[in-house]
Structure formats: structure tokens, C-alpha cells
Amino acid sequence: MKPTKKLKIFVIAGEVSGDVLGAKIMREMPGAEFVGIGGQNMVDMGLKPLFSISDLSVMGIFEVVAHAKTLTARIKQTVAAILEEKPDIVLTIDSPSFATTVIKAVKKTKALNHTKFYHVVAPQVWAWGSWRAKKYAKIFDKLYAFFDFEKPYFTKYGLETVAVGHPISDGLEKYKPSLNASEKIITLVPGSRMSEVKKLLPVFHKTVDMLYNCGYRGYKFVIPTVETTDEYIRNEIKNWQIKPSLVPACERYNVYANTYIAIVASGTVSAELAMMHIPAIVVYKMHPLTVALAHVLLKVKWASLVNILMNKTIYPELLGKHANAYEIMNNMQQLTLPNYRQKMISELKSADTKWVHNGKKPSAIIAKDIIESL
């Protein structure tokens, strides 16, 4: 697919999952010029980033406050860069707080009359409140949502919304188990943000020790790491009694395909594992005040997407105070039971049709739509 004219797109991807999708979109638009913010995947496609995406990898209201000085500086830097580049399109991928703040600041200058502002990944208004849909309609010219059920929340406020399917579903079918089934790999994913890793890695350490001390010694532990947290994790596991193997993020799908049980932070990884039909336990720890506020505001029962889409608990979720080694251990014991394990795998397979849109690649849908919209 080639654009009919040379497009300049300022892209903002503030998280690892956004970086992966951003690279796929760039690959579908070889004739376009991309500038902006992204990680290693987008850099490999030719992007020269303004700064490291690790500066934006913060989650939770009170965690964001703690990093306010850095975020404020990066917002100003990004706004200035957009005004200087004068792109045809500003394409923001997830990172909603950063994206909306930047776009509002750019629009306030009234300096870019011909620039369009598109956003990828609809905010979960069905979980946190429909008022955010109205806010997005005022900020963006177009929204690329993953699922059809999300569209009406935004179109009723006049925001053109295109459903593209979940981008993770693109290509996962090629990853198949290749190791001996008797080798039981326990994959540990403490998250892609440093704030997540610092909270969950100690929990995983206790879990590994508990399993070993209780006689579960046939397991091999593996941690896929991303560029923003690799050094920290590498240093932290030096003193573990049982040291996990570390693999780069680019190899994670091969690891997932051969995983017996995954213990993972709530987020994109749980969707990846669900699509690959891998049994998993979802855990998450946040600032206590963030957790309390979520209980007040959250309008859905679950945190992991497969549970939300299927409207039932498929992956067990251990959140807040429940994210501890004892409860993880109890759930792992359940997943070693053949009937329980097979039931979970069957339910994950039943969710397959929820992830795709008309059998097309999300990145191709987005790229084609961008080109045709100009």
C-alpha cells in the first residue's frame, strides 16, 4: 500500500503495546514520513524519537502525580515539536492522558489549521464512564477503536469511529508449542511500566520461593523483559534463590506458546495470552488510593479484557491486597488440575471471534483509512 502523496505523520506511542502497533502501521505506509515518540519497534522502522517512552510509562492517578515534573516537561517538548513539524496528521496511540493533554495544548495555539488529529485505542468509557467519550469528540477528528460495541459511545457525540479489531490478533496463529510438553514453563510478566514492575516483582519473588519450598521443583521460570525495565529486573533477580531466565520482548510469543501457566500483570499481556489459549493468572498492585478510587468509579466487574468481553471470569484476577504469593499459589494449584485447566482453555477458544474485525489486519485498516481520509 502506498500513499498517493508524501504524508508527514507525527505519531505518539507512549507504551510498549502502542510502540508495537505503531511499527505495524508504519510498515503499511512506506511512503509516509513519521516523526514523534515511540520505542524500539518504531525506531527500527525509521522513527527518530524525541525521547524515551519510559518517561511516559506511568499508570495510576497517584503514580502520575509522582512523575508530574517529567511529564509536564515532555508535554511541552512534544507540543513544541508538533508545532515545528506541521504534520498532516497527529496520530496518538493509547497513552490517553498524555495524548489528550498534548492535543488540547496544540489546538489552543490555533497554529495548525490543516492538521488532523486521530487517536488509536478507544478509552474504556464502558468501564469508567461515558463522559470521556464526549471529551474525546471535542479533541479528536477520528478514533480507531478495537471493537464494534465501542463505536456508539463516541459516534453519538459526532466523533467518527472506525472499528479495526484487536491488533494483537494479527500474526499470533504462527506461534505454536515447540518444546517438550513435560517441560513446565511458568512465565512471569510483572508489567512493562517501571511502577508496575517495582510492585509486582517482589510478589513474584515470594511466589517462586514458595513454590520451590513446597516441592514444586519441576518448573522453569521465564520473564520476558522490555527495554524500559530490563536492567532493573536483571539487577533485582541476582539474589533470587531460583533465578528466572530473562528473554527480550521480541521473543515473548515463543515463550508464551510454550507456557504451562502465566502469572501476569493486568494489561495487554493478558489479551495476548487469551488469544493464544494459555492458562494464566492476572495480578495487579497499585497505590491504595488508586485502588479505592477504582472501586468507586469502575463500572465493570473485571480488569482483564477477555473476562470483560465474555462477561464472566475466565482468568482469575488477584488485584490489590489479593495480589500476593499465597493466593497466586492457590490458583496455580487449581490450574494443575486437568479438568480445571481444560475448562479454561476451552473458554479462551470460545472468545476467538471477539478479537478480529472482518478478517483484516488492524494496522492495514488504519493505514488505508488514513490515506483515504486526506
Beta strands, then each sheet from edge to edge (+ up, - down):
strand 1: 8-13
strand 2: 33-37
strand 3: 89-93
strand 4: 116-120
strand 5: 142-145
strand 6: 160-163
strand 7: 184-189
strand 8: 219-225
strand 9: 245-248
strand 10: 259-265
strand 11: 280-284
strand 12: 317-319
sheet 1: 2+ 1+ 3+ 4+ 5+ 6+
sheet 2: 9+ 8+ 7+ 10+ 11+ 12+
end
